[in-house]
């Protein structure tokens, strides 16, 4: 029986991965390691907390001895999916040091202990943001140079390089995935799609950075989790696999699509000052994972977006709990300054 340690398993992607593994691999056990910072929420896993093949351990990866203690408590751990990370670009601009501590030091501690325990597979889950920003043409490939432009993406690029060094220096069987933007159920409402859904449901303004024409590639979190399973089981150590949805859309188009699904008017859109160093365009070439591992996303963006809206409509109480307290303070700090009255930019593709 494989025993998989999922770091960040109370986070958005991590919780969906935990649930997916338990459902799709009945002979696997899952240990969920999470520090339960602001974005970690065990409510996401309330439906599996009594599953005998599941265990939760509260642990901060920046504490190496605490990490070592988790492995000693669960000596059968033979694979790691490392998703734990501070992940919101805006927060990294406000507090870069927090991202270095969590994403760089935390990753190194985990690599060191995994190497001590002779782990059979270490999956470093990364982001397409480590590649930087594309011009109007082209796609990121696995051989694109790393050119991160925010403290968040720089911390993730650093973690990727530490994982690469663990493979080449110490022989730890590391494989890396770099995924485009995720969306779906249980996402913390500071990210674009859940933020816009939650605000629109309450008829509150929808803050759109700059002209809203930043292009991102979108993939449903369930499809991403299927890709992670494919890489865990069949990926080649030392390789990088890009994971994308083949769905490149400007942010403003996504916002307008959500408003149409929700039956709301575009008068809710508010253009706010663009964030510093905002990458203009990401686009992923995910051909390698399809050719080598046979993975392709199952959902279209239109289907996944409607399912996501339905989920948030049905879980309004969860959104309300998440958005209370400290999150409201952060929201006001981040979006409190509005651009003075201005005309809307030209419409993007819809």
C-alpha positions as CSV (number, residue, x, y, z in Angstrom):
1,X,0.0,0.0,0.0
2,X,1.3,3.4,-1.0
3,X,1.3,6.0,1.8
4,X,1.3,9.5,0.3
5,X,2.2,12.6,2.3
6,X,0.4,15.6,0.9
7,X,1.7,18.9,2.2
8,X,-0.7,21.7,2.2
9,X,-3.5,19.2,2.2
10,X,-6.0,21.6,3.8
11,X,-5.5,24.2,1.0
12,X,-7.5,24.5,-2.1
13,X,-5.6,22.2,-4.5
14,X,-4.2,20.0,-1.7
15,X,-7.7,19.2,-0.2
16,X,-9.0,18.3,-3.7
17,X,-6.0,16.0,-4.2
18,X,-6.5,14.3,-0.9
19,X,-10.1,13.6,-1.7
20,X,-9.2,12.5,-5.2
21,X,-6.5,10.0,-4.1
22,X,-8.8,8.5,-1.4
23,X,-11.6,8.0,-4.0
24,X,-9.5,6.8,-6.9
25,X,-6.8,4.7,-5.1
26,X,-8.5,2.5,-2.5
27,X,-5.2,0.9,-1.7
28,X,-3.5,4.1,-0.8
29,X,-3.2,5.9,2.6
30,X,-2.9,9.7,2.8
31,X,-1.2,11.8,5.5
32,X,-2.2,15.4,5.3
33,X,0.4,17.9,6.6
34,X,-0.7,21.5,6.9
35,X,0.2,24.5,9.1
36,X,-3.4,25.8,8.9
37,X,-2.5,29.3,8.0
38,X,-5.2,31.7,6.8
39,X,-5.9,29.7,3.6
40,X,-5.8,26.2,5.2
41,X,-9.3,25.1,6.1
42,X,-10.1,21.6,7.3
43,X,-13.7,22.1,6.5
44,X,-12.7,21.2,3.0
45,X,-12.1,17.6,4.2
46,X,-14.9,17.2,6.6
47,X,-16.3,14.4,4.5
48,X,-13.1,12.2,4.8
49,X,-12.0,13.0,8.3
50,X,-13.3,9.6,9.6
51,X,-11.8,7.6,6.7
52,X,-9.3,5.1,8.3
53,X,-6.9,5.6,5.4
54,X,-6.6,9.3,6.2
55,X,-4.6,11.2,8.8
56,X,-4.0,14.8,9.5
57,X,-0.9,16.4,11.1
58,X,-0.6,20.1,11.9
59,X,2.9,21.0,11.1
60,X,4.9,24.1,9.9
61,X,7.5,23.0,7.3
62,X,9.9,25.7,8.4
63,X,10.4,23.6,11.6
64,X,12.6,20.8,10.5
65,X,12.3,18.8,13.7
66,X,8.5,19.0,13.5
67,X,8.7,17.7,9.9
68,X,10.9,14.9,11.0
69,X,8.5,13.9,13.7
70,X,5.7,13.5,11.2
71,X,7.7,11.1,9.2
72,X,8.7,9.2,12.3
73,X,5.0,9.0,13.4
74,X,4.1,7.7,9.9
75,X,7.1,5.5,8.9
76,X,5.2,4.0,6.0
77,X,5.3,7.3,4.0
78,X,6.9,6.4,0.7
79,X,5.8,9.3,-1.5
80,X,5.4,13.0,-1.1
81,X,3.2,15.5,-3.0
82,X,4.5,18.9,-2.0
83,X,1.8,21.5,-2.4
84,X,2.2,23.5,0.8
85,X,3.0,27.1,-0.1
86,X,2.1,30.7,0.4
87,X,0.5,31.2,-3.0
88,X,-1.2,34.6,-3.5
89,X,0.9,37.1,-5.5
90,X,-0.7,40.1,-3.9
91,X,0.2,38.9,-0.4
92,X,3.8,38.2,-1.6
93,X,4.1,41.9,-2.6
94,X,2.9,43.0,0.9
95,X,5.1,40.5,2.9
96,X,7.9,38.8,0.7
97,X,9.7,37.4,3.7
98,X,6.8,35.2,4.7
99,X,7.0,33.6,1.2
100,X,10.7,32.9,1.5
101,X,10.3,31.3,4.9
102,X,7.4,29.0,3.8
103,X,8.2,28.3,0.2
104,X,12.0,28.1,0.2
105,X,13.1,27.1,3.7
106,X,10.0,24.9,4.1
107,X,10.8,23.1,0.9
108,X,14.4,22.6,1.8
109,X,13.5,21.1,5.2
110,X,11.0,18.7,3.5
111,X,13.6,17.7,0.9
112,X,16.2,17.0,3.6
113,X,13.8,14.8,5.7
114,X,12.5,13.0,2.6
115,X,16.0,12.2,1.6
116,X,16.8,10.9,5.1
117,X,13.8,8.6,4.9
118,X,14.7,7.4,1.4
119,X,11.3,8.4,-0.1
120,X,10.6,6.7,-3.4
121,X,8.9,9.6,-5.1
122,X,8.9,13.4,-4.4
123,X,6.5,15.5,-6.4
124,X,7.3,19.2,-6.4
125,X,4.0,21.0,-7.4
126,X,4.9,24.4,-8.9
127,X,3.4,27.1,-11.1
128,X,3.7,28.5,-14.6
129,X,4.5,31.8,-13.0
130,X,8.1,30.8,-12.6
131,X,8.5,31.3,-16.3
132,X,7.7,35.0,-16.1
133,X,5.5,36.8,-18.7
134,X,5.0,36.0,-22.3
135,X,4.6,38.5,-25.2
136,X,1.5,38.3,-27.4
137,X,2.7,35.0,-29.1
138,X,4.2,31.7,-28.0
139,X,3.8,29.2,-25.2
140,X,5.8,28.2,-22.1
141,X,7.5,24.8,-22.5
142,X,9.3,22.8,-19.9
143,X,12.6,24.2,-21.3
144,X,11.6,27.8,-21.1
145,X,14.0,29.8,-18.9
146,X,12.9,30.7,-15.4
147,X,12.2,34.4,-15.1
148,X,9.9,35.0,-12.1
149,X,8.6,38.6,-11.6
150,X,7.0,38.5,-8.2
151,X,8.2,37.5,-4.7
152,X,5.7,34.6,-4.9
153,X,7.0,33.2,-8.3
154,X,10.6,33.8,-7.2
155,X,10.1,31.7,-4.1
156,X,8.5,28.9,-6.2
157,X,11.3,29.0,-8.7
158,X,13.8,28.8,-5.8
159,X,11.9,25.7,-4.5
160,X,12.0,24.1,-7.9
161,X,15.7,24.6,-8.1
162,X,16.2,23.2,-4.6
163,X,14.2,20.1,-5.7
164,X,16.4,19.8,-8.8
165,X,19.5,20.0,-6.7
166,X,18.2,17.2,-4.4
167,X,17.9,15.0,-7.4
168,X,21.2,15.7,-9.0
169,X,23.3,16.0,-5.8
170,X,21.6,13.4,-3.6
171,X,19.6,11.1,-5.9
172,X,16.2,12.0,-4.4
173,X,13.7,10.9,-7.1
174,X,12.1,14.3,-7.7
175,X,9.6,15.2,-10.4
176,X,8.2,18.7,-11.0
177,X,4.9,19.9,-12.3
178,X,4.1,23.5,-13.3
179,X,0.4,24.2,-13.6
180,X,-1.6,27.1,-14.9
181,X,-4.4,28.9,-13.0
182,X,-6.7,26.6,-11.1
183,X,-10.4,27.1,-10.3
184,X,-13.2,25.0,-8.8
185,X,-14.8,24.2,-5.4
186,X,-13.3,25.3,-2.0
187,X,-11.0,28.0,-3.4
188,X,-10.2,30.8,-0.9
189,X,-12.1,33.9,-2.1
190,X,-9.1,36.1,-2.7
191,X,-8.4,34.5,-6.1
192,X,-10.0,35.9,-9.2
193,X,-12.9,33.5,-9.8
194,X,-14.2,32.9,-6.3
195,X,-13.7,36.6,-5.4
196,X,-15.8,37.7,-8.4
197,X,-18.5,35.1,-7.7
198,X,-18.8,35.9,-4.0
199,X,-18.9,39.7,-4.7
200,X,-21.4,39.4,-7.5
201,X,-23.7,37.2,-5.4
202,X,-23.8,40.0,-2.9
203,X,-24.0,42.8,-5.6
204,X,-20.7,44.2,-4.4
205,X,-18.1,45.8,-6.8
206,X,-15.9,43.4,-8.7
207,X,-12.3,44.8,-8.5
208,X,-10.4,44.2,-11.8
209,X,-6.7,45.1,-12.0
210,X,-5.7,47.6,-14.6
211,X,-7.5,47.1,-17.9
212,X,-8.3,43.5,-17.1
213,X,-6.6,42.2,-20.2
214,X,-4.0,40.1,-18.4
215,X,-4.2,36.6,-20.1
216,X,-4.2,33.4,-18.1
217,X,-4.6,29.7,-18.9
218,X,-7.3,28.0,-16.8
219,X,-7.7,24.4,-15.6
220,X,-10.3,22.9,-13.3
221,X,-8.7,21.7,-10.0
222,X,-10.1,18.2,-10.5
223,X,-8.3,17.9,-13.8
224,X,-5.1,19.2,-12.2
225,X,-5.4,16.5,-9.5
226,X,-5.7,13.8,-12.2
227,X,-2.5,15.2,-13.7
228,X,-0.7,15.1,-10.4
229,X,-1.8,11.4,-9.9
230,X,-0.5,10.6,-13.4
231,X,2.9,12.2,-12.6
232,X,3.1,10.6,-9.2
233,X,2.6,7.1,-10.7
234,X,4.2,7.4,-14.1
235,X,6.4,10.5,-14.2
236,X,10.1,10.1,-14.8
237,X,12.4,11.4,-12.0
238,X,14.2,14.5,-13.1
239,X,11.5,15.6,-15.5
240,X,9.3,18.7,-15.5
241,X,5.7,18.4,-16.7
242,X,3.6,21.5,-17.6
243,X,-0.1,21.1,-16.8
244,X,-2.5,23.4,-18.5
245,X,-6.1,23.6,-19.7
246,X,-5.5,24.9,-23.2
247,X,-7.8,27.8,-22.3
248,X,-6.2,31.2,-22.6
249,X,-8.5,34.1,-21.6
250,X,-8.1,37.7,-20.5
251,X,-9.2,38.2,-16.9
252,X,-11.9,40.6,-18.0
253,X,-13.4,38.0,-20.3
254,X,-13.6,35.6,-17.3
255,X,-15.3,38.2,-15.2
256,X,-17.8,39.0,-17.9
257,X,-18.5,35.3,-18.3
258,X,-19.2,34.9,-14.6
259,X,-21.6,37.9,-14.7
260,X,-23.5,36.3,-17.5
261,X,-23.8,33.0,-15.7
262,X,-25.0,34.8,-12.5
263,X,-27.4,37.1,-14.4
264,X,-25.6,40.2,-13.1
265,X,-24.8,43.4,-15.0
266,X,-21.3,44.7,-15.9
267,X,-21.9,47.9,-13.9
268,X,-20.5,45.9,-10.9
269,X,-17.0,45.9,-12.5
270,X,-14.6,48.4,-10.9
271,X,-11.2,49.0,-12.4
272,X,-8.5,49.3,-9.7
273,X,-4.9,50.2,-9.8
274,X,-2.8,47.4,-11.4
275,X,-0.5,45.6,-9.0
276,X,3.2,46.1,-9.3
277,X,5.0,43.8,-11.7
278,X,1.8,42.2,-13.0
279,X,2.7,39.6,-15.7
280,X,0.7,40.3,-18.8
281,X,0.3,36.9,-20.3
282,X,0.8,33.2,-19.4
283,X,0.2,30.3,-21.8
284,X,1.2,26.7,-21.3
285,X,2.3,24.1,-23.8
286,X,1.1,20.9,-22.1
287,X,1.9,18.5,-24.9
288,X,4.6,16.6,-23.0
289,X,2.3,15.3,-20.3
290,X,-0.2,14.2,-22.9
291,X,2.4,12.5,-25.1
292,X,4.3,10.8,-22.3
293,X,1.6,10.2,-19.6
294,X,-1.6,10.3,-21.6
295,X,-3.2,13.1,-19.6
296,X,-5.7,15.6,-21.0
297,X,-8.2,17.8,-19.1
298,X,-11.7,16.4,-19.1
299,X,-13.7,19.6,-18.5
300,X,-14.2,22.5,-20.9
301,X,-13.9,25.9,-19.2
302,X,-17.5,26.7,-19.8
303,X,-18.6,23.5,-18.1
304,X,-16.2,23.9,-15.2
305,X,-17.1,27.5,-14.7
306,X,-20.8,26.8,-14.5
307,X,-20.2,23.9,-12.0
308,X,-18.0,26.3,-9.9
309,X,-20.7,29.0,-9.8
310,X,-23.3,26.4,-8.8
311,X,-21.0,25.1,-6.0
312,X,-20.4,28.6,-4.6
313,X,-24.1,29.4,-4.7
314,X,-24.8,26.2,-2.7
315,X,-22.0,27.0,-0.1
316,X,-22.7,30.6,0.7
317,X,-22.3,29.9,4.5
318,X,-18.8,28.6,3.9
319,X,-17.9,31.7,1.9
320,X,-19.3,33.9,4.7
321,X,-17.2,32.2,7.4
322,X,-14.0,32.4,5.3
323,X,-14.5,36.0,4.5
324,X,-14.9,37.1,8.1
325,X,-12.3,38.6,10.4
326,X,-8.8,38.8,9.2
327,X,-9.7,38.3,5.6
328,X,-11.9,41.4,5.6
329,X,-8.9,43.4,6.9
330,X,-6.8,42.1,4.1
331,X,-9.4,42.8,1.5
332,X,-9.7,46.4,2.5
333,X,-5.9,46.8,2.6
334,X,-5.5,45.3,-0.9
335,X,-8.5,46.8,-2.7
336,X,-9.2,49.9,-0.6
337,X,-7.7,52.3,-3.1
338,X,-9.8,52.6,-6.2
339,X,-8.8,54.3,-9.5
340,X,-10.6,57.6,-9.8
341,X,-13.6,57.7,-12.1
342,X,-12.5,56.5,-15.6
343,X,-14.1,55.1,-18.6
344,X,-14.1,51.3,-19.1
345,X,-11.3,50.0,-21.4
346,X,-12.2,48.6,-24.8
347,X,-14.0,45.3,-24.6
348,X,-11.8,42.2,-24.8
349,X,-12.8,39.0,-26.6
350,X,-15.9,37.4,-25.1
